[in-house]
Structures are given as structure tokens and as C-alpha cells.
Amino acid sequence: MAYSKPTYKPRYENFIGGEWVAPLNGEYFDNLSPVDGEILTKIPRSSTADVDAAVAAGVKAFETYKHTSVIERSTLLNKIADAIEANLEALAVAETLDNGKAIRETLNADVPLVVDHFRYFASVIRAESGTVSDLDENTISQEIHEPLGVVAQIIPWNFPLLMAAWKIAPAIAAGNCVVLKPASATPMSILILMETIQDILPKGVVNIINGAGGKIGKHLSTHPDIKKVGFTGETTTGQLIMQYATENIIPSTLELGGKSPNVFFESIMAKDDEFFDKAIEGLVLFAFNSGEVCTCPSRALIQESIYEPFMKRVLERVKAITQENPLDPTTKMGAQASVNQKEKILEYIKIGKAEGAECLIGGDEYKNKTFPKGNYIQPTIFKGHNKMRIFQEEIFGPVLCVTTFKDEAEALAIANDTIYGLGSGVWSRDAHQLHSMSRGIEAGRVWVNCYHLYPSHASFGGYKKSGIGRETHMMMLNAYRHTKNILTSFNKNKLGFF
Amino acid sequence: MQVQRLIATVEALEVIEKLKREYGELVFNQSGGCCDGTAPMCYEKKDFHVPSRNIKMGEVGGCEFFIDKDQFEYFRYSQIILDVKEEKAAFGNSFSLEIDEGYQFITRSRIFTDEENKSLA
């Protein structure tokens, strides 16, 4: 049975210094649900003065928070995880209404992964240490970690809660305070999450500021009290953020998308067994999260000897994708996050047809009878070649581009013929082939005989133009802290120079 | 007549004029990648250092429009039509300036004919 749509507050505010604060200019914008096109709530359209207030709250909180013990921070993160877990269903419904994705995904992937992410960082900080070296008999060198201060985090609209968790958890685990700007398309679920944890969080440790990115994004990224910027989004704003980071000489981490190859070798069809069934699903995962995933397996490379029979089975599976009501747990694919995104995907479908790609299934919007004003696209598969624009540009929708290859060498060449290098998949029953392909692919993540798994403690990040930095692993902690070297001499005697 | 790689709609040119009044000189760079990728980003000219190897696609409303060199290889067979739409709600997470004013620039494309490709070669 479908979840019903709750009534949300008519408007939300910014979350600054532990309080709900109206924007100083009094301006708000409508937050629409892509599920039905109706207004969910109103969200502050903040100005630079609100950014200053949020950063100031972070600076004030950091004075105390930087002195918290590892035990205190670990306990805090565990309490956050418990509170989110206790409200899992409500947060999943809010996420589905805010972003459009199917409720079976938010219930079973997004929100449980958020919970686990806080628990992961709560635990790893208890089990790590700096280093001490005996440089000589009387000289000790200590490498100590210290937090950076107040960090800015600008997150995308495809996994609003999970991307918030990926950024907030390591930052506060490492002892920083955060000013986070949600994507304007999907601000509500994060604000509901903040309501869920506001009594647990020390005031000012996490601050949320809403609005359009142009003015406040620049103001935040260039603010002299901001010590690091984390961004997930498109490439040009990523470049601009790196340029802004030069102003105050601060680090930035960027996750900028991909055009991930998913490579299927002929041995997958050696048997019609559970593994072949898994491989079919592995291809159809292009429709996961309505295709709005940076690692969407949006290029399927299939060995030509199995193309016809494999594709026949794949198309049966794609035909079985149901779309009607994202709040119904039996619905397999939800809405696209915004009207704008839906139109962009349709523009790409038009380009694909004009380029001469063969549309095997879908190829149009989905007329949703339950929600005629929602943003729905049919899962679409094109067959073409890797030089086409639809094979090279990130569509960020349920649009798969399929091509064939003769042998392993050609598969690797096509897989790496992209400006991106975020995700990739390899499917085979041949262990040697799996090894040589996974080492040969230029990407930060190679899924071997699986796809779209995002466990904590498996690093995630890009090669090439997909960005800089590694998330979802304890190594991210060092992206949120300084290393201080304390060099101590126990020698009573002077150097002898002067 | 010379085939143009880049043109703009009247509506896009109007928004450019509006932004120029507020920010001064502007520059466009075609973006790629996640979320709001494959949209043109509009920044203050003094703000964005255009990567030195980017390709200039043309000018719109007196503003230069660039694209990444590698991306250009896939765009070179398309005419780019810079358009704009009103966007008062779901305006993504980029820093492009028009979103503060309630708009979003869009890159529309038309695949060139064989004759057009020949004349551009």
C-alpha cells in the first residue's frame, strides 16, 4: 500500500546556531515535489548576510567543539544515527517527496546508508591514532591531527540526505563545524533531518543555509572564516570553487560526475543461472534512482557474441519497471528531480535520435495517470557508438547507451574513452579478465560482478574530470583536518652553532 | 552564410542584458557532469578564469562562450542554441548567476547537416 503524503510545515527557516532563523531579507521560494508538481513548503532565499550569520555561528561553536574528546564526538555521531534510525520511515517519505525517487529506494538504501555513515565515522575515530617516531635517542616526533575549523559543504539534489551525511559525518567526526547549503531543488528533507537531531547537536556545529547558489555560493566559498569547501555538482562550478579556494589558500574536495562504463563479457551467458540473472539486473541498474546518480552505469558495453540474446533478456526486465506512484513500495522507478531535469533528459533523447542512435525501448516522457503534473521519463535504451554525444555527456536520467565490443582490448579502450572516471562495472566468470579490466579502467570505483553498492569503508571518488578527494572512507578524515608535528628534544645540550 | 556554432534566443539575450546591468561583464562556460551538468554557466568575467585551453564557441549578447577542449570534440557536430527558462523553485546547486534572478540558462542542440559540417571543417 502506498504511503500517504504528510502535511509539512508551510515554511522552513535556515538552521543557524541551533535555532530556526528567518532569512534577513524575508524572502522565500516554493519547494515543489517532483512526485506531483505540488508545493511542499517554502524555503528561505537567503542573502549574503545570512551566510555571515551561519559562518559566525560555526566560528563560535568551534571554540568549544574543537576541544571535545574523541569519545564525545563518537557518542554524538552514534546518537545522531539512532535518532535518524528511529525516524527512518518519516525521513524516507520526505526524501521521496522532495527528490522524487521511489520509496523502496529511500526506505532500503538512502536512509539506512545515512544511519550507517554516522555509525561508521563514530567508530573509526575511536580506533585511529596519530603517530610517534623516535627520530633519535632524545628526539621524539609526534604527528597530531587537528580540525580545520568551519567548513562549507555544497551538496547536490540526487541523494539529498545521503550526500549531507557523506559530508557532515566525517567533518564533525574530525572536530569541524559545518555550514551546509542544500541544493535548492531538494532542501526540505535535510531540514526535517535537522529537526530530528537538533536536540542532540551542540549549537552551531551544523548550520544549514538555503537559497540559490550564485551570490551566496560565492560568498560562502570565499569567506575568510571558511577553511575548506566540499562540493558535489557539475564541472564548471567545481573549477570556480577551486579558483575561489585560491583566494584564502584553502583545500577543496570535488565530486563532479561521470559517464560510467558497465562492461559485460560473453562468459556471463555460459549458464542461465543466478549469476546471469544478477548480471541482467546489473545492467538495468541504470534506472536506479531514476538514473540521477553520478555513477549511473549509463554506458553498457556488451561483447558482440552475446549482444542479441543478452539484450532480449534485458529488455524484458526493463519492460517490467513500474513507475506510477513513487510512494508505493511496489513502484520500481520514481520521478525526475525537477521539471528542468526532465526537460534536459528529453533534450538528450532528442539529440540521441538526431545522432542516429537506435532507440530500443522508451524514448519519451512517462504519462503518469496518478500524478499528471509530476516529472516522469520512461526508462530508455539507445544503441549507438561511443563517439555520440549521448555516450559522452552525463544525461543524469534513466537513459542507457549501449554499444558492442569484439574483445577485451576494445572493451577497455571504449571504457576509458571518456573525460570522466568515477564509477565502472565489469561482469565476467573469468577471474583473470576481471583483474586485468579492473586494473585497466581509469576510474575511482570498479564494481566487479556487482554495481551500485555504497558501503562505508569502501572509498568513493573520481579520476580524471570526475573530481578530487575520496569520500565514504576514514581517509576522508584527513581531508578535514590539519596535521600538526610536535618535535620534542629531550637532549639537555645545545646544538653548538651559537 | 557562415554556419554559426552558437546562437541565442531573444529571451536568453534579454536575461543576459539584465544580468549585465547588475554584474557588469559576463562570461559563459559550458559545464558537464553531475546534477546541473550540460548547462551553460554564467559568471562575472572578472570572477572566472577561463581554462586556457578551453575553446571559444562564439559570443552571445557580447559575452564570450567557452567549452572544455575535450567536451568540444563531442559538441563540434552540434549547433548550440543558448536558451533560458523561468525557474523559480528547483534551481540546482550551481553558482550560475541567472538562478538568483529566477531563471536558468539551457543549452539546446541541433545536429549539423553534412553540408554544414563540411563548411565548418
Boltz contact constraints between the chains, C-beta under 6 A:
constraints:
  - contact:
      token1: [A, 29]
      token2: [B, 89]
      max_distance: 6.0
  - contact:
      token1: [A, 30]
      token2: [B, 89]
      max_distance: 6.0
  - contact:
      token1: [A, 32]
      token2: [B, 89]
      max_distance: 6.0
  - contact:
      token1: [A, 154]
      token2: [B, 93]
      max_distance: 6.0
  - contact:
      token1: [A, 156]
      token2: [B, 35]
      max_distance: 6.0
  - contact:
      token1: [A, 156]
      token2: [B, 93]
      max_distance: 6.0
  - contact:
      token1: [A, 183]
      token2: [B, 92]
      max_distance: 6.0
  - contact:
      token1: [A, 183]
      token2: [B, 93]
      max_distance: 6.0
  - contact:
      token1: [A, 184]
      token2: [B, 91]
      max_distance: 6.0
  - contact:
      token1: [A, 185]
      token2: [B, 90]
      max_distance: 6.0
  - contact:
      token1: [A, 185]
      token2: [B, 92]
      max_distance: 6.0
  - contact:
      token1: [A, 212]
      token2: [B, 91]
      max_distance: 6.0
  - contact:
      token1: [A, 212]
      token2: [B, 99]
      max_distance: 6.0
  - contact:
      token1: [A, 212]
      token2: [B, 100]
      max_distance: 6.0
  - contact:
      token1: [A, 213]
      token2: [B, 93]
      max_distance: 6.0
  - contact:
      token1: [A, 213]
      token2: [B, 94]
      max_distance: 6.0
  - contact:
      token1: [A, 213]
      token2: [B, 95]
      max_distance: 6.0
  - contact:
      token1: [A, 214]
      token2: [B, 95]
      max_distance: 6.0
  - contact:
      token1: [A, 214]
      token2: [B, 97]
      max_distance: 6.0
  - contact:
      token1: [A, 214]
      token2: [B, 99]
      max_distance: 6.0
  - contact:
      token1: [A, 214]
      token2: [B, 100]
      max_distance: 6.0
  - contact:
      token1: [A, 215]
      token2: [B, 100]
      max_distance: 6.0
  - contact:
      token1: [A, 217]
      token2: [B, 95]
      max_distance: 6.0
  - contact:
      token1: [A, 233]
      token2: [B, 34]
      max_distance: 6.0
  - contact:
      token1: [A, 233]
      token2: [B, 35]
      max_distance: 6.0
  - contact:
      token1: [A, 233]
      token2: [B, 93]
      max_distance: 6.0
  - contact:
      token1: [A, 234]
      token2: [B, 31]
      max_distance: 6.0
  - contact:
      token1: [A, 234]
      token2: [B, 33]
      max_distance: 6.0
  - contact:
      token1: [A, 234]
      token2: [B, 34]
      max_distance: 6.0
  - contact:
      token1: [A, 234]
      token2: [B, 35]
      max_distance: 6.0
  - contact:
      token1: [A, 234]
      token2: [B, 36]
      max_distance: 6.0
  - contact:
      token1: [A, 234]
      token2: [B, 37]
      max_distance: 6.0
  - contact:
      token1: [A, 234]
      token2: [B, 94]
      max_distance: 6.0
  - contact:
      token1: [A, 235]
      token2: [B, 31]
      max_distance: 6.0
  - contact:
      token1: [A, 235]
      token2: [B, 32]
      max_distance: 6.0
  - contact:
      token1: [A, 235]
      token2: [B, 33]
      max_distance: 6.0
  - contact:
      token1: [A, 236]
      token2: [B, 29]
      max_distance: 6.0
  - contact:
      token1: [A, 236]
      token2: [B, 31]
      max_distance: 6.0
  - contact:
      token1: [A, 236]
      token2: [B, 41]
      max_distance: 6.0
  - contact:
      token1: [A, 237]
      token2: [B, 94]
      max_distance: 6.0
  - contact:
      token1: [A, 237]
      token2: [B, 95]
      max_distance: 6.0
  - contact:
      token1: [A, 240]
      token2: [B, 48]
      max_distance: 6.0
  - contact:
      token1: [A, 240]
      token2: [B, 95]
      max_distance: 6.0
  - contact:
      token1: [A, 243]
      token2: [B, 49]
      max_distance: 6.0
  - contact:
      token1: [A, 256]
      token2: [B, 33]
      max_distance: 6.0
  - contact:
      token1: [A, 256]
      token2: [B, 34]
      max_distance: 6.0
  - contact:
      token1: [A, 257]
      token2: [B, 33]
      max_distance: 6.0
  - contact:
      token1: [A, 257]
      token2: [B, 34]
      max_distance: 6.0
  - contact:
      token1: [A, 257]
      token2: [B, 37]
      max_distance: 6.0
  - contact:
      token1: [A, 294]
      token2: [B, 34]
      max_distance: 6.0
  - contact:
      token1: [A, 338]
      token2: [B, 90]
      max_distance: 6.0
  - contact:
      token1: [A, 340]
      token2: [B, 87]
      max_distance: 6.0
  - contact:
      token1: [A, 340]
      token2: [B, 104]
      max_distance: 6.0
  - contact:
      token1: [A, 351]
      token2: [B, 109]
      max_distance: 6.0
  - contact:
      token1: [A, 354]
      token2: [B, 111]
      max_distance: 6.0
  - contact:
      token1: [A, 355]
      token2: [B, 111]
      max_distance: 6.0
  - contact:
      token1: [A, 389]
      token2: [B, 74]
      max_distance: 6.0
  - contact:
      token1: [A, 392]
      token2: [B, 74]
      max_distance: 6.0
  - contact:
      token1: [A, 393]
      token2: [B, 38]
      max_distance: 6.0
  - contact:
      token1: [A, 394]
      token2: [B, 33]
      max_distance: 6.0
  - contact:
      token1: [A, 394]
      token2: [B, 37]
      max_distance: 6.0
  - contact:
      token1: [A, 419]
      token2: [B, 70]
      max_distance: 6.0
